Amino acid sequence: MPVRVPMKWLTTAVALVVVATTGPATADGPGRAPVAEPAQQADPGYGVDPGDDQGDEPGADPTPERAPTSEVSWLSFPGGVFAVDSLGHTVRYRACDGDTGRVADPGMRVVAGVASGEVTVDGRSFRYRVPLIGRSEGELVVYGRHTQPVRRTGVVVTSPQPPTDPVEGALLFPLSGQLARVVADASLNPSGVTVRDLSGRYGDQQIAVNGALRPKAASVIKLWILVELLRRVDCGQISLDDGVLVTPDDVVGGTGQLQFETFPQVVTLHRLAQYLIKYSDNIAANVLITYLGGFAPVNALIDSMNQRSTILARRMLDSAAAQRGEENYTSPDDVVSLLGAVWDGDILTPDSRDLMIGFMREQTLNTKIPAALPPGVPVAHKTGDLPDASHDVGYYLIPGTETAVAFLTAGPMATGDETVRRMARTVYDFLVTPTAGAVEE
């Protein structure tokens, strides 16, 4: 695990050269479409209904409903998060004991890179002091009229997190140039890639080429569904041994194994979670979305981590919703933001983190990242496929060089697959070359 080093002395993050995206991107799939839930309609940045992977409509690259900003951070503490948007002057508390939703704090003060203020929601007050620089320590005090104040401290998370060692981090920069050439060669497939060192070998540096590219998410969105489920396990609200009744009405096609079983039957949350990733099971995804309470809770998770390009807006294989323009979207930067938070233990407990990565190691759809690497290279990953998109994201688990990666493409799936493989191999070759990063290209 990466060592967290306080970065209070850093006043600015190391700038990364990023190739700008030139146009709309696409990438996701169909399913049955429910109507927007009231909570979603009230919360900015939320969509309508969930989606899947196997879509038939070319995607678009709409602007996120709330404009992205770098002036955001979230405080990670056991059992919850406290998100701050210092430009929008909003905050959000989301923990095992409740969720305030996005709350305006017009009195927020931002001084010397630290946001501070106080809001009161439903009789509880939240007084906070949250640096806008990742890996710093922030503080939140929660109190009510008849309760003792509870002080929560924790690490501040930003996207990207600043490197723990900028000098070592600079050794990763040449990889951006190599990836930029692969992206430039993919004339049929707008592509984006984000890479974060998790091992400390490169100072926990993050680089990106078109990291803000926003294609349809395809089945990559299933990672957020899993994290929200495991977060509730960590809170003691549910157990993975609990069962859920799956009926014939839940059966959809596309990827997955459950469609070949007989229903109705009770399926444990553990098996649904495992199949969600191992087989990219669309039935498991849709059943879990319903079990969690619809799109709003998953989108609340996304919002609490300030991931502005990602949204769950339709169910898997809901082609009617896709035709209405209801789509799931994400970006390489948001994917690595999630993967990094999981790896660092900022959003899940170590047990849930290990379970999630274990499911990703069992992935059975292995035509992209694993196919591009020599046999036996340890990876944990999640794919996403549509006729107009091809993705693969996850972790390279090479001992001493653990790395989070997100390879996203739009355009024809066949050529997108090859682009993903080229990006995946480029990263691998860089990581295993003894002099990797020593000479700027």
C-alpha positions in Angstrom: 0.0 0.0 0.0 1.2 3.5 -0.8 2.5 5.5 2.2 0.5 8.6 2.9 2.8 11.5 3.3 1.4 14.9 4.5 1.7 17.4 1.7 0.9 20.6 3.5 4.1 22.1 2.2 3.0 21.7 -1.4 1.1 24.8 -2.6 0.6 23.6 -6.1 0.4 20.2 -7.8 2.9 19.2 -10.4 1.4 20.2 -13.8 0.9 17.4 -16.3 0.9 17.8 -20.0 -2.4 16.5 -21.3 -3.5 16.1 -24.9 -6.8 17.9 -25.3 -9.8 16.0 -26.5 -11.0 17.1 -29.9 -14.7 16.1 -29.9 -17.5 14.1 -28.6 -16.9 10.5 -27.3 -19.2 7.6 -27.0 -19.4 4.3 -25.1 -22.2 2.4 -23.4 -25.3 0.3 -23.7 -29.1 -0.6 -23.4 -31.7 -1.8 -20.9 -35.3 -1.0 -19.5 -35.6 2.7 -18.5 -37.2 3.8 -15.2 -38.2 7.4 -14.6 -35.9 9.8 -12.7 -36.3 9.5 -9.0 -37.2 12.7 -7.0 -33.8 12.6 -5.2 -32.0 12.5 -8.5 -34.0 15.4 -9.9 -33.2 17.5 -6.9 -29.5 16.8 -6.9 -27.5 18.6 -9.6 -25.3 16.3 -11.7 -27.6 13.3 -11.5 -29.2 11.4 -14.4 -32.3 9.4 -14.9 -31.9 5.6 -15.0 -29.2 3.0 -15.1 -27.4 1.5 -18.1 -25.3 -1.4 -19.2 -23.1 -2.5 -21.9 -24.1 -3.8 -25.3 -25.7 -0.6 -26.6 -26.8 0.1 -30.1 -27.0 3.9 -30.3 -23.9 6.0 -30.9 -23.1 8.0 -27.8 -22.6 11.6 -27.2 -20.3 13.5 -25.0 -22.6 15.9 -23.1 -21.1 18.4 -20.7 -21.6 17.3 -17.0 -24.5 19.1 -15.5 -22.2 20.7 -12.9 -19.0 22.0 -14.5 -15.8 20.2 -13.4 -13.5 22.2 -11.2 -10.1 21.5 -9.6 -11.2 23.4 -6.4 -12.8 20.3 -4.9 -11.6 17.9 -2.2 -13.2 15.4 0.1 -12.3 14.4 3.6 -12.1 10.6 4.2 -12.8 9.4 7.7 -13.9 5.9 9.0 -17.4 5.3 7.7 -17.9 8.4 5.6 -16.8 11.3 3.6 -17.2 15.1 3.6 -17.0 16.7 0.2 -16.2 20.4 -0.5 -16.6 22.4 -3.6 -14.9 25.7 -2.9 -15.9 27.4 -6.2 -19.6 26.3 -5.9 -19.6 26.9 -2.2 -21.3 23.6 -1.5 -20.5 20.7 0.8 -21.9 17.2 1.4 -21.7 14.8 4.4 -22.3 11.2 3.5 -21.5 8.5 6.2 -23.0 5.5 7.8 -25.3 7.7 9.9 -26.8 9.7 7.0 -26.4 11.9 3.9 -27.1 15.6 3.8 -27.1 15.8 0.0 -25.4 18.8 -1.6 -25.8 21.8 0.7 -25.0 25.4 -0.1 -22.6 27.2 2.3 -22.5 30.8 1.1 -20.4 31.7 4.1 -17.6 29.3 3.2 -14.2 30.8 3.7 -11.2 29.8 1.5 -7.9 31.1 2.9 -4.4 29.8 2.0 -5.8 26.8 0.3 -8.1 25.7 3.1 -11.9 25.7 3.0 -13.7 26.2 6.3 -17.3 26.9 7.3 -20.4 25.5 9.1 -23.7 24.3 7.9 -26.8 22.9 9.7 -29.0 20.3 8.2 -32.0 18.7 10.0 -30.8 19.7 13.4 -27.2 18.6 13.0 -24.4 21.0 12.4 -21.2 20.4 10.5 -18.2 22.6 11.2 -15.3 21.9 8.9 -11.8 22.8 8.0 -10.7 21.0 4.8 -7.5 21.7 2.9 -7.9 21.7 -0.9 -4.5 19.9 -1.2 -4.7 16.1 -1.2 -2.9 14.0 1.4 -3.3 16.8 4.0 -5.3 16.3 7.2 -8.7 17.8 7.5 -11.2 18.1 10.3 -15.0 17.9 10.7 -17.0 18.4 13.9 -20.5 17.1 13.9 -22.9 18.1 16.7 -26.6 18.5 17.4 -28.8 20.2 20.0 -28.8 17.2 22.3 -25.7 15.4 21.3 -22.1 15.7 22.2 -19.8 17.0 19.4 -18.0 14.3 17.4 -14.7 15.2 15.9 -13.6 13.4 12.8 -10.2 13.8 11.2 -8.8 12.1 8.1 -6.9 12.4 4.9 -8.0 14.8 2.2 -8.5 13.3 -1.2 -8.3 15.3 -4.5 -8.3 14.2 -8.1 -5.6 13.8 -8.8 -3.8 13.3 -5.5 -0.5 15.1 -5.4 2.6 13.0 -5.6 4.3 11.9 -2.3 7.6 12.6 -4.0 7.6 15.1 -6.9 11.1 14.2 -8.0 10.3 10.5 -8.2 7.0 11.4 -9.8 8.7 13.2 -12.6 10.1 9.9 -13.7 6.7 8.8 -14.9 6.2 11.8 -17.2 7.8 10.2 -20.3 5.0 7.7 -20.3 2.6 10.4 -21.1 4.4 11.1 -24.4 4.4 7.4 -25.3 0.7 7.1 -24.6 -0.1 10.4 -26.5 1.4 8.8 -29.6 -0.9 5.7 -29.2 -3.9 8.0 -28.7 -2.9 10.1 -31.8 -2.7 7.0 -33.9 -6.2 5.9 -33.0 -7.9 8.0 -35.7 -11.2 6.0 -35.5 -11.4 6.0 -31.7 -11.3 9.1 -29.5 -9.3 7.7 -26.5 -8.3 8.7 -23.0 -6.0 7.2 -20.5 -5.1 7.9 -16.9 -2.4 6.1 -14.9 -1.6 6.4 -11.2 1.4 4.9 -9.4 0.2 3.1 -6.3 3.5 1.6 -5.3 5.6 4.7 -4.4 8.1 3.8 -7.1 7.1 6.9 -9.0 6.1 8.9 -6.0 2.4 8.0 -6.4 2.4 10.3 -9.4 -0.6 10.4 -11.8 -0.5 11.2 -15.5 -3.1 11.4 -18.1 -3.7 11.8 -21.8 -7.3 13.0 -22.5 -8.1 12.2 -18.9 -11.3 14.2 -19.1 -12.6 12.3 -22.1 -16.2 11.5 -21.3 -17.5 8.4 -23.2 -20.4 6.2 -22.3 -19.3 4.2 -19.3 -20.5 0.8 -20.5 -20.0 -1.9 -17.8 -17.3 0.1 -16.2 -20.1 1.8 -14.3 -20.6 -1.5 -12.4 -17.5 -0.6 -10.3 -19.5 2.2 -8.6 -22.5 -0.1 -8.0 -20.1 -2.5 -6.2 -18.5 0.2 -4.1 -21.8 1.5 -2.9 -22.9 -2.1 -2.0 -19.6 -2.7 -0.1 -19.8 0.6 1.6 -23.1 -0.5 3.2 -21.5 -3.7 4.3 -18.8 -1.7 6.0 -21.4 0.4 7.7 -23.0 -2.8 9.1 -26.3 -2.0 7.3 -26.3 -5.2 5.2 -24.5 -8.6 5.0 -23.2 -10.2 1.8 -25.0 -13.4 3.1 -28.3 -11.6 2.7 -30.5 -13.0 -0.2 -32.4 -11.1 -2.9 -35.3 -12.6 -4.8 -34.5 -12.6 -8.6 -37.6 -13.1 -10.8 -38.0 -13.8 -14.5 -38.8 -10.1 -15.0 -35.2 -9.3 -14.0 -33.7 -11.4 -16.8 -31.8 -9.5 -19.5 -29.3 -10.7 -22.1 -25.8 -9.4 -22.9 -22.9 -10.4 -20.7 -23.4 -12.6 -17.6 -24.1 -16.0 -16.2 -27.4 -15.6 -14.3 -29.4 -15.5 -17.5 -28.8 -19.2 -17.9 -30.3 -20.1 -14.5 -33.9 -20.8 -13.5 -36.0 -18.1 -11.8 -37.5 -17.1 -9.4 -34.7 -17.9 -6.9 -33.0 -16.2 -4.0 -29.4 -15.1 -4.8 -27.0 -13.9 -2.1 -25.6 -10.4 -2.3 -22.1 -12.0 -2.4 -22.9 -13.9 -5.6 -24.5 -10.9 -7.2 -21.5 -8.8 -6.3 -19.0 -11.4 -7.6 -20.9 -12.0 -10.9 -21.3 -8.3 -11.4 -17.5 -8.1 -11.9 -16.4 -11.6 -12.7 -18.9 -12.1 -15.6 -20.0 -8.4 -16.0 -23.4 -9.8 -15.2 -26.2 -7.5 -16.4 -28.9 -9.1 -14.3 -26.8 -8.8 -11.2 -26.2 -5.1 -12.0 -29.9 -4.3 -12.5 -31.0 -6.3 -9.4 -28.3 -4.5 -7.3 -29.4 -1.1 -8.6 -33.0 -1.9 -7.4 -31.7 -3.3 -4.1 -29.7 -0.2 -3.4 -32.7 2.0 -4.0 -32.3 3.1 -7.7 -29.8 5.4 -9.3 -29.7 8.1 -6.6 -27.6 6.2 -4.0 -25.0 5.3 -6.6 -24.9 8.9 -7.9 -24.7 10.1 -4.3 -21.5 8.0 -3.9 -20.2 9.5 -7.1 -21.0 13.1 -6.0 -19.5 12.6 -2.6 -16.2 11.9 -4.2 -16.6 14.9 -6.5 -16.4 12.8 -9.7 -18.1 15.2 -12.0 -17.9 13.3 -15.3 -19.6 10.1 -14.0 -23.3 9.3 -13.8 -25.5 6.3 -13.6 -28.6 7.1 -15.7 -30.1 3.9 -17.0 -30.2 0.2 -16.4 -28.2 -2.4 -18.3 -29.6 -3.2 -21.7 -32.3 -0.5 -21.4 -32.3 0.3 -25.1 -35.5 2.5 -24.7 -33.7 4.7 -22.2 -30.6 4.9 -24.5 -32.8 6.0 -27.3 -34.2 8.8 -25.0 -30.6 9.9 -24.5 -30.4 8.5 -20.9 -26.8 7.3 -20.7 -24.1 6.3 -18.2 -20.9 8.2 -18.6 -17.5 8.4 -17.0 -13.9 9.5 -17.7 -10.4 8.0 -17.2 -9.7 10.6 -14.5 -12.9 9.6 -12.6 -12.2 5.9 -12.9 -8.7 6.3 -11.5 -10.1 8.6 -8.8 -12.3 5.7 -7.7 -9.6 3.0 -8.0 -7.2 5.1 -6.1 -9.7 5.7 -3.3 -10.4 2.0 -3.1 -6.7 1.1 -3.0 -5.8 3.7 -0.4 -8.7 2.6 1.9 -10.3 6.0 1.7 -13.8 4.8 0.7 -13.9 1.1 1.8 -12.4 -0.9 4.7 -9.4 -3.1 3.9 -11.6 -6.2 3.9 -14.0 -4.8 1.4 -11.2 -3.4 -0.7 -9.5 -6.8 -0.9 -12.8 -8.5 -1.8 -13.4 -6.0 -4.6 -9.9 -6.4 -6.0 -10.4 -10.2 -5.7 -13.5 -10.0 -7.8 -11.6 -8.0 -10.4 -8.8 -10.5 -10.4 -11.4 -13.2 -11.4 -12.6 -11.2 -14.4 -13.4 -13.6 -17.2 -13.5 -11.1 -20.1 -9.8 -11.0 -20.8 -9.4 -9.9 -24.4 -7.9 -6.5 -23.6 -5.4 -5.7 -20.8 -4.5 -9.4 -20.0 -4.3 -10.2 -23.7 -1.8 -7.4 -24.2 0.6 -8.5 -21.5 2.8 -11.5 -21.1 1.0 -14.6 -19.7 0.9 -14.6 -15.9 1.2 -10.8 -15.3 -1.1 -10.2 -12.3 -4.0 -7.8 -13.1 -7.4 -7.0 -11.6 -9.6 -5.3 -14.1 -13.1 -4.4 -15.4 -14.1 -4.2 -19.0 -16.8 -2.2 -20.8 -17.9 -3.0 -24.4 -20.5 -1.5 -26.7 -20.6 -1.3 -30.5 -19.3 2.2 -30.2 -17.0 1.9 -27.2 -14.3 -0.3 -25.7 -12.8 0.1 -22.2 -10.6 -1.7 -19.7 -9.7 -0.4 -16.3 -8.1 -1.7 -13.1 -4.9 -2.5 -11.4 -1.5 -3.8 -12.6 -0.5 -5.9 -9.6 3.2 -6.4 -10.4 4.9 -6.5 -7.0 6.7 -3.3 -6.3 5.1 -1.5 -9.3 1.3 -1.6 -8.5 -0.5 0.8 -10.8 -4.1 1.9 -11.4 -5.0 2.4 -15.1 -8.1 3.5 -17.0 -8.1 3.0 -20.8 -11.3 4.4 -22.4 -12.2 4.7 -26.1 -15.2 5.7 -28.2 -15.9 4.7 -31.8 -15.9 1.2 -33.4 -15.4 -1.5 -30.8 -13.0 -3.6 -32.8 -10.5 -0.9 -33.4 -11.1 0.4 -29.8 -10.1 -3.1 -28.5 -6.8 -2.8 -30.3 -6.2 0.7 -29.1 -6.8 -0.4 -25.5 -4.4 -3.3 -26.0 -1.8 -0.9 -27.3 -2.2 1.5 -24.4 -2.1 -1.4 -21.9 1.1 -2.8 -23.4 2.7 0.7 -23.5 2.2 1.1 -19.8 3.4 -2.4 -19.0 6.6 -2.0 -21.1 7.3 1.3 -19.4 6.9 -0.2 -15.9 9.1 -3.2 -16.5 11.9 -1.4 -18.3 14.8 -1.0 -15.8 15.5 2.6 -17.0 11.8 3.5 -17.3 11.4 7.2 -17.0 15.1 8.0 -16.8 15.3 9.8 -20.1 12.7 12.3 -21.4 11.6 11.4 -24.9 
